[in-house]
Amino acid sequence: MDVEEVAEELYGLRPAEFVAARDTYVARARAAKDARAAKAIAALRRPSLAAWAANRLARQRQPEAQQFLALGETLREAHRTLDAEQLRAASGQRQQLITALARTAGALAGEAGLSVSDTVLHEIEQTLHGVLADRHLAEQWSRGRLVKTPEAVVGFPPVAPEAVPAARAPAAATPEATGTAGTTGATEATGTTGATGTTGATETAGTTATAGTTTATDSEEAAGAAEQPAPKRRPARGADARRRRELERARVRELERARTAAEEADGEVALRERELAEARDARQAAAEAAEEAAERVSRLEHELHDGRKARQEARTASTTAGKTVTTAEHALRDARRAAAQAAGTVQDLEGRNRE
């Protein structure tokens, strides 16, 4: 028995038809003494509704499926090589194409007589995301052999076009240069150097002496003031640079805190998605187990019904046979009685003849 042909046929059936058809092929393989084929066919798992719908899409829309598989190759290669241009081009097509293909899969399922809920439609989209991210899933889907919905996070996360780094812009003037120029200009415009106002006083004294209106006393005071050393002070542009550095460090710390919070949030989302996927898998496994158990119960009920019928028929036959035996015994007794009477009559006649 060709296991590949059997698998191709089984995965083309609706999910409700899968188990009975598989068991039939297993029984045929065992009857033909083909243990290898029987074991391989028995290992085939019934697909969930979402996986079956995705498989049907791959089988019946092969041109679209090939384009989708090519997009997956491009995305995986772009993530592997960190090709920004490829990421921008491929990611732009991604969600729109997945949504369209999921709707097509839902329509194909409807044509086969199976309605698809919003939950199943979401699982189909999740399956297609997995096909893009995982080469093994892509290979299974291309053959129409998916069995269940993959986990929500597979391979690489979604990439928004704005998240991809663009080309670096030309360097602008540094904040230090801008701040220094502004400070210098302000100093020149006001003619002050700090809180003491010493320079301004010196300039005023010089101007008064030139005009010839300053007295000798004023000149001496001005000269004494000029001879006194100016108080030490920190340049204004140094303070501005320090404030900018502090602000930059604060921004870096805030960015690090934001990144940490984002990573924790992403980890929580991934955890919840895994839990949801595991719960869905458990639900699917339980549903499959319940369906298989129901099918076994149905078969056993048929066998029990047939057994009871055979037992009743056997009992009826036994009763009939018992009655037949009783009738035969009575007939035998009557025949023996008649034979004895006939034998007595013969003996009487023989005795009379001898006399």
Summary of the structure (lengths in Angstrom):
residues: 355
radius of gyration: 49.3
end to end distance: 92.3
largest distance: 210.7
contacts: 889
relative contact order: 0.06
helix: 79%
strand: 0%
